[in-house]
Amino acid sequence: MARRSPIELKSAEQILRMRSAGLVVARTLQAVRAGARPGVTTAELDAIAREQIASAGAVSSFLGYGGGFGLPPYPAVTCISVNAEIVHGIPGSRVLAEGDLVSVDFGVSLDGWHGDSAITFAVGTPSPEVAALSEATRDSLWAGIAAARIGGHVGDIGHAVETSVRSHGRRYGIIAEYTGHGIGTAMHQPPDVPNLGRPGRGELLTKGICLAVEPMVTLGSASTVTLDDEWTVVTRDGSIAAHWEHTIALTGSGVWVLTAEDGGEAELTARGVPFGPLGS
């Protein structure tokens, strides 16, 4: 039987370093969102992220990724997925149009420590059902984060994500084969963090664990197809998808959302969950 890789637990000092990387990620995503409008290409948005990386003295977590895993090296610093694209969309000549739903996934390493986050936003005014999809996905992200606590299990997070999505009253598709993950000195580490699950199952959550929680939800089926570029994942039925993600740390005092500007304080407090920042 194969042995599982150990989960990397972080010291307070290491979590603070990850917070620095997380803030670069948060501010870059804000800049990319601010640059999105009808007529702009996804390559132009990727260029905004490249400028932010350079000014922060960071390193892209995505550029060149995959070369050692049987995949072509990823050619951009962002994943930009539009409408029926779920995740890993490669920026290029695609021109954004009014009403498009855009998901941007982005990560950097700063001084050897990674941060990873994703946001979804509309270009212009979305249809009500598309706006509701994005909000349901965002809400499920925060439900999953709120379920993370020392002494709990990874399955608690997936169960909370799934329950939140189901509570929105529409039969949304929840993507199962692409999950959240541990994060730290590498972008992807154990454990996997599924977006469905049973409470009390999976790895034990302990102080110092850092995770990326990232639900992906569709307006239709959860069945996926990978395009010929070997990266872009789309919905099989052509339905629109949304993707939200944050990197979190479990500290001795609660949850700290490393890729949120306020550390997650507003959302966690509203949900009655202990907010656990570390001092600088």
N, C-alpha and C positions, 0 to 999 in steps of 0.2 A: 504494500500500500504506500502510495506517495505521501511524503510528509508535507504538511502545509507550511508555507513560509511564515515566519513570525510577524506579528503586527508591530510596526514601528511606533513606539510610544515616545512622545516629545517632552522635553523639559520645558519649564517656563520660558527660559531664554530662547529655546528653539521655536516655541509658539510665537514669541514676539517677532522673530525673524520671518516667520510665515505670515504674520500680520502685515509686515512691510510689503511682502510680495502681494498679499491680498489687496492692499490699497492701490498698488499699481494696476492690478486687474480691474478693480472697481472703477477707477478714474478713466482707464482706457475704454471700458465699455460705455461709460457716459459720453466720452468724446466721439466714439463711433456712432452711437445713437444720435447725437446732435448733428452729425454729418449726413445722416440718411434722409433723403428726400427724393421725390420723383425725378428721374433723369440721371441719378448717380449710379455708377456701377459698383458691384460688390468688390471689385479690385481697388477702387478708390477708397472704399471703407477699410480694406485691409491696409492700405497705405497709411491711413490715419493711425491705425494700431502700431504699425512699424515705427512711426515717428514717436509715439508715446513710449515704446520700448526703449528706443535709443536715448530719449531724454531722461529716462529713469535709470539708465545703466543696467537694465535687466536683460535677460535672455529669453527668447521665445521657447515655451514648452512644446509648441506644435511643429515649428519649422523643421523639416527633416525627419520627423517622427515616423516610425514604421519601417525604416530601411532594414532593420534587423529582425523583423517579425513577419517576413514573407509578403509585405506590402510595399508599394512604391513609396519613396520618401515623401512625406506630406509637403506640398510646395508653398504654403502660406503660413502666416502667423495667427490667423483667425479661421474658424469654421463658420461660414455664413450660409445658412439654410433658409430657403425662401418657399413659402406656401407648402407644397406637398413634400418638400425635402425635410426630413426629420432631424438629421445630424450629419456632421462631417462634410457639409457642402463646401466645395472649393471655390474661393473667390475668383472672379474672372470678368468677362465682358458682359455679364448679365446686367441689364439696366433695370433699376427698381421703378415700379409703377405705383400709382395711387391705389391704396387698398391692400398692397402686398403685406403679408405677415412674415417678418424676418426674425430668425433666431441667430444670435451671435454667441459662439462659444470661444473662450479665450483663456490662455494661461501663460504665466511667466515663471521663470526661476530668478530669484534675487539672492545672491550670496549662497547659492546652492539649495535654496528652499523654495518650494513651488506653491503657487496659488492658482485656482481654476474656478471659473464662474461662467454662467450663461444667462442671457436675457432674451426676451422676446418682445418685439414691438411692431406696431403697424406703421406703414408709410402712409401718412395722411389719415383718413378716416376709415376704419375697418367696418365690415358688416357686423351687426349685433352678435351673430353666432360666433364669428371669429374672435371678437373682443371677449366674449364669454369663455371661449376655449383658452385663451391666454391667461385670463384671470383664474380659471379653474386650475390650470397647471401651476401658476404662481402660488396659489393658495395651498395646493398639495405639497409644494416644496416646503413652505413654512410649517405645515402640519407635520411633515417628516422631521424637520429640524427640531420642532418642539417635542417630538417623541424621543429624542436622543438624550439619554441621561446615564450617569455612572451607575452601574449595576443592572442596566437594561441590556437589550440584545439588538443586533442589527435588524432582526426581523420586526422589531417594534417600529422601526423607521419605515420599512416597506409597507407594513400594515397600515400605518397612519397615512402614507401617501395614497394608497389604494382607497382607503375609506373616505378620504377627503374628495378624491376625484368622483367616486360613486355618489357622494352626497349632493353633487351639483345637478342631479336630476336628469341628465342626458347620458345616453349610453356611449360615453367616450371610449376610445381605444387607448389602453395603457401599454406602452412598449415594454416588453419583458426582457428581450435579449440584450439590450444596452442598459447598463446599470451605473450607479455611482460607484465610488471606490475609495480606498485609503489613499492618502497623499502626504508627501513630506519631502524627503530627499530625492524622490522620484515622483513624477506626476501620477502614475498609476501604481498603487501598492495594494496588498491585501488590507482589509477584506473587501469583497464585492458588496455593494449596497443596493439590493434590488428595489424596484418600485412597486412590488406586490409582496405579500408575505403574511406569515402568521406571527402574532406576538409571542415573545418568549423563545423564539428560535434564532439560530445563527450565533455568530461570535459575541462574546461578552463585551460590553462597552465599559472601558475603564478610563481613569484619569490619564490625560495625555494623548488620547487617540484623536487623530485628525481625519476627517472624512469629507469627500465631495458627495453631496446629495443632489441628484439631478433627474427629476421626472421628465419624461417625454410623453406627450398625450396627443391623440388625434381626434378629428371630428368623425372618423369612421372606424374602419378596421385597424387592428393593431398589427396586421401582417405587413412585412417590410420587404423591400427589394434593394440590393446594392447595385449601383450603376457600373458601367464598364470602366469608369475611372478608378474602381476598386475602393473608393472612399465614400462617395455620396450615398446616403441611405434615404430612400423615399418610401412613402406609403404605397402599398400595392394597389389600393383602390383610388389613388389620386386625391384622397382627402387631405385637408390642411392639418399641419402639425405645429405644436408649440414645445419649447424646451426652456426650462429654467434650472439654474444650478447655483449653489454656494459651497464654499469650503468652510467647514466648521471645526472647532476644537472643543473638547470637553475638558474643562478646568475644574479645580477644586470647588469653585463657587457656582458653576453652571455652564451654559453654552455660550461660546463666543463665535460669532459669524465673521470670519476673517476677511471675507470679500464683500462685506457690506460696510459702507462709509460709517454708519453709526454702530457697527459691530452687531447689528441685529436687535439693538435695545428696544426700539419701538414695537416691532412685531412680537418679540418674545414677551415683553411686558404685557402687551394686549392679550396674549394667550396664557398669561399666568405662569410663565416659565422663568426660572432663575437665569438672569443675565450674568455671564461670568467673564468679564474682561480681566486681563492682567495689567498691572502697572507698567509704565514704560521706564 
